[in-house]
Amino acid sequence: MNNRRKRRSLTSEMVLWIGLLVVLPVLALMIYFYTSITSALRDTAYEKELQTNHTAKKSIEALGETILGVTITNGYWEDNRQALLAEDREWLERNIADMPRVVPDIDFVAEADLQGRILVQAGDIELFMDEVKVPHLMEKFETVKSFSGILDTAKGLAIVAVSQVTGDRGQNGAVGLLITGHFLNQENMTRLQDTLQTDIALLLSSGQFLSSTDELRAEDIHRFLAGHKVGESLQIVGREDVSLTKSAEDLIDISGRIIGVIYTESQSTAAMKTVNALERLGIYSLVVMVLLLVLVTYLLRRRIMLPLRHLTLMLEQVAAGHRVDDIPKHVEQADMELLQAIGRIGSLNQDLEKTVQKRTAAIQNLLNYAQQGFFTVHADLIVGEEYSLQCWRIFGKDIARMDLPLLLYPDNEQERKLLREIFEECFLHKNDLKRELIISLLPEELIIGELTVSAEYKVIEDSSGKAEEVMIILTDITEKMKIEHQMIQDRLVQQMVVQVVTHLEETNQILDEYKLFCEMWIVDNMNSNQPLDQRLLSVYKRVHTFKGSFSLLQFPNIVPRLHELESQLHERINDVENSTGEQSLQFLRSLQLHTWVEDDLKALTDILGEEMLFQQHKRVQNVTMPRKDWMMLEKKLTEALAEPQHLSLLAELREVRSKSFRELTAHYTDYLGIASERAGIHVYPMRVIGDEVTVDAHRFLLFSQSLIHVFRNIIVHAIEPPEERLELGKDERGTVTLAMEQVNNDFIVKVTDDGRGIDANKLRQRLVAKGLGEEQELLRLSDEEIFSYIFRDELTTTESVSELSGRGVGLSAVKDEVDRLGGTVEVNSLPGQGTTFTFKMPLEEDRE
């Protein structure tokens, strides 16, 4: 009895577990599928019915457009206008009041003056008997002269059209308004039903009711509205293979008031057929699942449960000392297979444990000698017990059970918080793509003590695909970073050496100017009587020019320091009220600007030697005399040697301090190539044309150096990228031309490019945005006058500041040098064709 009870309980448990693990999930899936499909069908019917209701409402409102055209035709009638002005009621009765009789679809008409007083009407509508009793209609007429809408009258729901009364072509002002109307009737509703293929009814608050079919009654609609909210109403009623979808929306009259509801009711057979088919499919599936459950239960009991029970009984009999002779064949076969399987599993398990131990030891040795740090963290971000030997070398301590954010960022709370948030998101998501995106936010390089370490992250998933732990692989790249940094520095030094060797004289001139700037010019400028902001701005411009000159020579160390100094000067200029001239001078002195070039000079002298670097400069400087004394000597000789036979001697004297302007600007050809490559554009080598003009090298030196701002602007703003130039039908390479000409005592320099040109309108907008002019004032200026504004301080069209652009003082510095030489500058530009800068300066300065 007890055995039978146990067998029954074991069988029942099997059936129960099969039901729970197989049948119930399948049934739940079927129910979910059924509810999802029926829900989707309901949503589709809901959207369709609301759209139908909305279309029906719009169709009713559109009936007004039918009579609006007739109304406008009679409103735009000069005779009608004159009769209304003269209050000729006889003419109005004869020509306006008879519209309901002669014009189809017009049931009533009224014409009123601008005060709303009715002069003529037909149809006896109470709202339009003596005066217009619809205030909203008169208010709307003040702004809209022709319109239509719905109006609930005592005689029924009407479509009303309103038009102004004016001349034949509307050239005269409105003297009144013409109102026509059409009562909605059964015929209109039937036409809408045929058009939309749905039953339609109108139920007004006044009690009026119109329907497209006799089957729809006002009582049915009242019952429907009692259980649904207007505007969001929907009811789907199934009748055998047909479903009825009902909806109602507010009906708005011409005044914007809710005067009732518009009700629609549609029939559908496809939805109900789909629902019935799903129900039949569910029943068939349930029957199949029951049959499968019975079959699986029988097979499990026959092939597994019965042999196990017999095996248990045999073991009990053997333990009791009884002999077992009669064993069923299928039981014997099943028991033998089970015993053999258990023996094989035990043997394999022992072998597997030995293999795992060997592999674990081998992997640990491999990790210890891989020169990489390996360790894992779980969701709590605690480092695991196992980690490679290299981790000890990197961190210098035992990292087991340590908090990862605290281990990596011991002194940075913000970084620790960010690291925790990223790892939390990583452990939260199962999606590989999202997880990979999150891991990409983790730091790839870390500073640990004095070491620079690269970090890689590998997610280890559990069987469900969820992140179980993350393996972190650290590689010491300190030496590699040092080597790469040194290689970069060596390459920069090599580029600098090439530029200096090819432009040795220009290098020495720039260095002399920079030395003079540091030792004398800054002090003289800061002690001048100009306002402090102007003094600081002058320093700012000179620093900007020196940055461009040293950038041209590719000095790697001083250029970024000058760039940072520009930012500091910019802040001081903006905060000039809180500073004094003495404080600003002390600030500049504290920087020790004369030492900033020493690192670059040391690199040059280490490679070239001091003798080679300065030998040409020394040769030029063999005879030294202050320029002031030289100019005085030249003036006296000019006065003493005024005779014609001495003119050649004076020319030779001036030749000592003269130099070809081509030589002063020769290095810009190389600069354009370097700068364009850095900016990702293509230009041909600069064309240098015109006269071979010799100039006072000392006098024109600063001007020639300031031209770097013009060439930099051409690279940054003017020349288009190759793809854009090809789309515009241009050569993918830009062209830059430097032209020189001497006209009498004037020296003319032209810099031309074939880039995008200057858009005068955009420049005006930029000037207004920067507060450099009023919009109306700028609109009155010609394009040429607007172009002159590009030389204003701090005007830039670049949004971000870089070593190439963005300060807004480059062209201003050029203008200052031209003004110093007593010259003028002119800008000519055509959008899409290019820009020309023309600098006109006297060759000789006034010696008076």
Order of alpha helices (4+ residues) and beta strands (2+ residues): alpha-alpha-alpha-alpha-alpha-beta-beta-alpha-beta-beta-beta-alpha-beta-beta-alpha-beta-beta-beta-alpha-alpha-alpha-beta-beta-alpha-alpha-alpha-alpha-beta-beta-beta-alpha-alpha-alpha-alpha-alpha-alpha-alpha-alpha-alpha-alpha-beta-alpha-alpha-beta-beta-alpha-alpha-beta-beta-alpha-alpha-alpha-alpha-beta-beta
